[in-house]
Structure formats: C-alpha cells, structure tokens
Amino acid sequence: MQMYCVKCRAKRDANEVEEVTMKNGKKAMKGKCSVCGTGMYKIGAKPTM
C-alpha cells in the first residue's frame, strides 16, 4: 500500500501495514516507510493488499 512519508516527502510503499481505529472512531491504515522506517498513517483508507 502506498502512503505519504513526511520524512522522505514522497509516496512510498509501506511495510507492516495494519488497520487501526483512532480515538475519534475513524478507521486508518498504519505502516512503516520502506526506505527510512518512519511511521506513516492513511486516514479513512481501506485495506488493499
């Protein structure tokens, strides 16, 4: 799944992607950047693997 990495300032493929529910009840996808390892989130996304 592609997400935006703030550290790399580019869209990157994410590793270790999992679906999480935030405190406000919205669904999000959480993963790590495949290049730098920074945590990334995509709010409101559906799992596409």
N, C-alpha and C positions, 0 to 999 in steps of 0.2 A: 504494500500500500504506500502511496506517495503522500508525504506530508511536508509542510514548510519548516525548514530548520532555521531558527533565528540566528544561530551562531554562524552557520555557513552562508546564510542569506540566499538560499536556493531550495528548490523542491528536491527532496531526496527520498529514497526508499527507506522504509522504517523496518527495524528488526524488533523481535519480541513484542509484536502488536497484540494488544488485548482490549476488550471492550470494558469500559468503566462507566459508572454513574456518578455524576458530580453532585455536590451538596444541594444544588437547586433542582435536582431530579432529571436533568438533561443527560442524554447518552453522549459518550465521546470515545474516541479511539486513542489509546496511549501507546507510544512506542519509543524506540531509541534510534537516533540517526546512525546510518550505516557507515558514515565517514568519521564523525567526531565523537559519537556516543552521547550527545546531548538529548535530554528528554524532549519529546515532541507530542503535541495533542492536536486532534482534529475534532472539533465540536460538531455534534449532530451527524456524524458520519455513520454509515452502515458498514459492517464488516464485508470486505470483498477480498477474498483470498483464493 
